[in-house]
Amino acid sequence: MPHLTSTGTELRAGGAEQVGVGVPGYAHPLLAPTEWAELNRPGTPLHWAVLNIDNGPGARPDPHCLEAAGRLRNARERALGDETPLDAVRAAGGRLLGHLDLAFGSRPFKKLIADARSYLDWYQVGGFYLDRCPAGRPGLPAVRRLTSTLAALLDDHPGPSGGGRIVLGHGTHPYPGYAEAADQLVTFRGRWTDYRWSQVAEWTAAYRPSRFAHFVHGLPRTHLEEAMRIARWHGAGTIFFTDRHGTEGQTDPFAALPSYWDEFVSRIGPGISE
């Protein structure tokens, strides 16, 4: 079963934990082969990457996505199964998460579970990314019901080593109770100009950095180190920074590699999924 923290007694590790990359969702593997190939490159400090075919798993298995999922799954198995510690540290080893759009609580429970089953049956995902997750207290009971059911589904579908993972894609600091409903929360998703002056919610100090993720776009290379310091200071264990912009008429800024990808991952350092 995925590790769903039941208490708030874990204290922030102050940078002692391995920071890694979380990919909110690259473009389709046919359109972004370089991006997907980078996830398997030895030394990539990947925690997880999101697979999103058509705002969900699609109507049928996609051969290109099946291939990409298989490669990432095999890379994780190799990384976790390597008997040589140094090689294991240098290997890529992230999970593949299936994209579930909660539409801020408006999508029916049955449809979300049907999508989750398709991801598991077709792509053998290692968890789920719950995009557009509600952040207010009223939405918490439904999210708890959903994450508990998803955890049970992951238990019934033995997959990649290391257990499943459930990430809530709020994009902002939610009501504190959500921290007990999943393994990780995305507490920032937005522009560098907003991130630079952002504040962290006080309640997050009771949890380790591995419980939080930050995604920042429009970040110039010259401010990369500054953004890294902010992420560490705010207690984010999983990050994705890019200089691409999400302005009107352009694609999702997180759908492709930043121009400084090599520098970005080198600043984090090699490692495998937590």
N, C-alpha and C positions, 0 to 999 in steps of 0.2 A: 504493500500500500504506500502511496506517496506520503512523505513526511509532512503532515499537517500539524503545525505547532499548536499545542493546547494551552501553553502558558506564555506569559510575557516576561519571563525571568531571564531570558538570554540577553546579555549585554553586548553592546556594539564592540567589535573587535579592534577598532581604531587602526584599520589598515593591515592587520595581521593576516587576514584572509586573502586568498588569491582572487583578485579582480579578474573578471572575464567579460567576454563579448556576448551580448544577446542580440539576435537579428530579428527585428519585428516582422520581416517578411520580404524577401527578395522577389523580383519579378519571376515569371514562369521560367523554369530551367532552360527552355528552348530559346528564350529571349535574353537570358542572363546566365549563360554557361560559365563565364569567368567567375561570377559571384559565387555560384554554387560550388565550383571547383576549389575556390579559396577556403571554403569551410573544412575541406579534407586535408589541407596542406599541413604537414607536420609543423608543430610549433604554434599553430593558431589557437589562442586561448579562448576557445568557444565553449560557452555554457549551454546555449541552445539557439536554434533557428526555427522560425515559424514557416510552415507550409500552408499556403493559401492558394487554391486553384481557381475558384470562382466564388469568392467570399464564403468559402467553405470547401468541402471535399470534391465538389462537382457531382455530376450525374453518374459517372462511371470511372474506373481507374484510368489514370492518364499515364501512358508509357514513359514519358519523359520524367514525370514526377516519381514514378516507381523507381526509375534508375537513380535519380538523385537521392531519394530516400534510402535506397539500398546502400549506396556509397557512404552516406553519412552514418548509417547504422553499422556498417562494417568497420568504419574508421573508429567508432566508439568501442566496439568489441575488441579491436586490436589494441587500442590504448589502454583499456581496463584490464586486458588479459596478458599484457606484456610483462614478463617476469623480470625484465631489466628496468629498475627504477628510473634511470636516466632517460632511457628511451620512452618510457611511459609518460614522463613529464613533458617530453618534447612532442608527443603525439597529439593530434587533434582528437577530441573525444566528446563532442557535444551531443545533446539530445535533439531530436526533431519533434516539434510540437505542432499539433493540428490546430488550425485557426477556427475558432467559434465566435461568431458575431452575436453578442447579447443584445445589441441595439438598445442599450441603456435599460434593459429589462423588458422590452416589448416582444421579444421572440419567444414563442411557445416552448415550454420545457421539452415536449416530445420531439420537436424538430431539432433542438439542440442535441438531444441524446441520439437521434437518428444520424446526425452528422458525425457525432463522436464515434459511433459504431463503424461508420464507413471509413473514417480515418484509421481506426484500429485494424479493421479487416483488410483494407487495401494497402495501407502504407506502414503498418506496424509502428505507429508513432510512439514516442516515449513520454507523452503528456499532451497537455492542451494549453493554448493561449486564449483567454477569454477576453476578446477585444470589445471595446465600448461597454465595459463593465460599469454598472451603477456604482456610485460612490457614497450616496447618502444612506442614512440608517434605515429608511423604509425598505430599501432593496436588499438588505442583508439576508433576511430569512430565505428568499428565493435563491440567492447566490450560494448560501450554505447548502441548501438542498441539492443544487446542481453539482457543486464540487464534491459533495459526499457520494453522489451517484457516479460521477466521473472517476473518483478514486476506486470505487468498487469495480467499474468496468476495466480499469487498468490492472486491477488484481486478477481479473478473469482472463486477461489477454497477456500472458507472459511475453515480455518483449525485451528490449535492450537492457543490458545489465545496469544496475544502480537504481532501479525503481523508477516510477513515473514522477512527473512534475506538473503542477498546475500553477499557471501564472495569471494573475488578474490584471488586465490592461486598462486600469483607470486613467492613467495619464496625469493624475493629480493626487494629492493626499486624500484618501477616503476616510470615512468614519473608522475609528480604530478597530472596531470589531472585525473588519475584513481581514486583518492580519491573522486571525485564527481560522480563516476559511480556505486558505490556500498556502502554497509553499513560498510564493513570491508575489510582490505587488509592484506594478509600474507606477511610481509616484511622480514622475515627470516625463512628459512627452511634448516637446515644443521647440521654439526658436532659441538660439543662443542669446539673443538680446533679452529674453525673459529669464533664461536659466542663469545668466550672469548675476542677476540681482535676486534670485529666488531664495526663499526661506524654507527650512525644513520643519515639519511638524514635530513638536516636542515629544510626542508619544513614540516616535520611531526610535528614540534613543534606547528603548528597552529591548531592541532586537538587533541581531547581527546584520552586517551589510549584505549577507547572502539572501536576505529577505526582501531586498529592494533593487529596482532597476530604473535607470534613467536613459532616455533617448533624446538626443539633441541634434537639430539640423540647423543649417546656416552658420556653422562654426568655422571660422577661418583657421587655416593651419597655424597662423601666428598666435592663436589663442588656445591651441590644443593643450598645452601644459597647464594653463590656467583652468580649463574645464576639468582636467584630470584632478586637480587639487580640490575643486568644488565638489566633485563626485565623492572623493574620499572624505572630505569634511562633512558632507551630508549623509554619509553612510550608505552609499550605493555600491553593491558588490557586482552588479552586472550593468554594462553600459554599451551604448552605440552612439558614436559621434560622426557627423558627416558635414561637409561643406556644401552639400546640395541643399536647395531651397524647395519648399513646398508651396510656391506661389501659384496663383491661378494660371491655368493653362499648362502647367508642368506636371510631370508624374510624381508619384509618392517619393519624397526625398530619401526615404529609407530603402527604396527598391533596388538601388545600385550601390556599388562601392564608393566610398569617399575617395577623392583624388590622393589623399595622404594615407591610404589603408595600411601600407607597409609600416609607416612611422607610427600609426595609431596602435597596431598590434605589438610592435616592438617596445613601445613605452609600457605596455601592460606586462609583457614578458610571456614566455611559454608556459603552458599548463594544460591540464585536462579538466573536464567538467567536475564540479564539486561533488 
